Amino acid sequence: MSKSAELLRRRPRPRSIAALTALALAGGTLAAVNLTTSAAAEPGDVIVNENFSSGTLPAGWRAIDGEWKVENGRLRGATTSGTKKITFGRHLTDFRFEATVRFEAVNEATRWTALGLDVPADGRTPWWIATMRSGTTAANGLEFAQLTTANAWNVTNTGSAPYPAGTGRDIKVAIEVHGNQARWFFDGRQLLRTTSLARSADGGQALIVNGSTVSFDDVRVTELPPNGFLRPAGSPVTVIAHRGASSAAPENTLVAQEVARRAGADFIENDVQPSKDGIPFVLHDGTVDRTTEGTGSIRNLTAAQLKALDAGSWFAPQYTGLRLPTLAEQLADLRTRGGNLLLEIKGAHTRDEVATIVEVIRAEQMTGRVFVQSFEVDALRYTYELAPELPIGLLRGSLDADPVALAKELHLTAYNPAAGALLGRPGIVTDLHAAGVAVMAWTVNSAVQWQQLERIGTDGIITDRPAELAGWNAALMQGAAAEPAVAIASPVDRAELDRAQQPILAVTRAAVDTLTVTLDGAPVEPGKPLDLTKLAAGAHTIKAEGTGPAGTVSATATFTVKVTRAGLAHLILNSGADAPTLQVLTAHLAGGRYAELAVHAERQAGLSLDRAVAATIAADARVLAAN
């Protein structure tokens, strides 16, 4: 499934197919066929889509300052000094902003252009931008930054590109924004990420130039679904620091949180449990014995008793005197110093205990930066009831029989299994992604497993070594993960399918810039269902070919379309035939009169049945008649 911002509109599907199939196979008679359809919910809309072919500034675009004009099918912004901008669009919480950008002339390599992510229509400060210098290989070639009301720059994140934008070169720039988080894509690869955006209530989009002349084409803003935890194509896995940087500092302390933040973790993962007097504390174990000098269950100790304990000296002498943080203290630290929290509700909690956790999150104004997970289904149900705005994830040691159905039942944003279980059944990642559910694996400290998880499409990895994983990600994005790789995840090789199935074509890739996928030699698009009603019975071959900086690789998989009674029923009921023809065909099917069914289908070819469909129905019926 593609997770890029341009989301495909889903085609309506017949409501009555399952009921009709059951009736046909049970020997029922169809007097009429109900083919009413219902369109699935739209995941998002294209808000701006401009290629400047009109020759003039688009309606609603507001040139605040500088020289802005349309010529030769591109928008040009120019300034010899200072920062100039043009505003457009509207306020969005979740969106993808993309454009083809070209520096035409620059005063020097440090000059820049930017996509404005949250800019008021009148251009007043403060506003947030994603910046690109013409000298993009510099350490600050790419930036996320804010211009404050004091007209001062607050640069929160910097990075570099593998090659310079220079002048005269088209660069495809894209920024994906989800609330306070954003990802920076340079020619299709994520090179920078931030969790520090401070969003306004009304800021829209803008294009900005500084000390340069820049031209823009194919400007597009697409609204995204709110699940920003799905990993877009070209992005590395989300780095989640297990109990903070627990390999480098005492777990579940503010020091471990600070180390993880400086290491580049996207999320801190910590555990919460209540004290005897109902104060949520950050602690993994049910007792304080392992990580403090105290003894006893956390639920039997008051907040004052817990605060008196040394939570650092067990790890190393230099951490003597560290205290167990309350959830409120942890959230306050994240709010003021930056970062997001993956919060595990540890062990069984009552509804009132979960309500207290929710109250603390809201009091600290962190609902937009906390993700709740738990092994306890009841805790997740309570969280959803009390705070539906909080994303929730289900922790599992082994995979459920149907994780997709369970995710729907529990309103999950993510399904978070143990890494070993996930790698034993990697195709579930594709299934969950198709349902809009992210996948976060725990707890992984091996680069070999990082690579395996990245290749199957895992969205986030919980690790004790966030610095190493962040560095591994950076190397991967800069092309150091040398060899390109492609694999066909679905349908699996040698799968046997009948026509009633609609497998999603899923291809994973790494270090690949361009991907071509074919089915029996004809181009097909990954992420879409395969329509088996249009394929001949027998073997079919999928081939995927990917090209990256280090070369070209390919993968193949074969699957077989089997003729089955259920598949033939599906084929008939989706044939587009009129009601009388459907009645005859399904009656023959229910009675097992396959030869008569084939003859009738051929008689209706070009009349009430499409000729190609009629031929397929007849061929399948004769196979069943011969068996």
BELRADA-V404193 format. One record per helix or strand of 3 or more residues. SS is the DSSP state (a for helix, b for strand). FROM is the first residue (numbers start at 0). TO is the last residue. Records with the same first field share a line. If there is no record, write none. Layout:
BEGIN
SS: FROM-TO / FROM-TO
END
This chain:
BEGIN
a: 16-24 / 253-262 / 297-299 / 302-306 / 316-318 / 326-336 / 350-362 / 376-385 / 402-409 / 418-423 / 426-433 / 446-454 / 465-476 / 531-533 / 564-572 / 578-589 / 593-602 / 610-625
b: 45-49 / 66-70 / 73-77 / 82-87 / 93-105 / 111-118 / 126-132 / 141-146 / 152-158 / 170-177 / 180-185 / 188-193 / 203-209 / 211-222 / 237-241 / 266-273 / 279-281 / 339-344 / 369-373 / 390-395 / 413-417 / 437-441 / 459-462 / 484-489 / 494-497 / 505-509 / 513-518 / 537-547 / 550-561
END
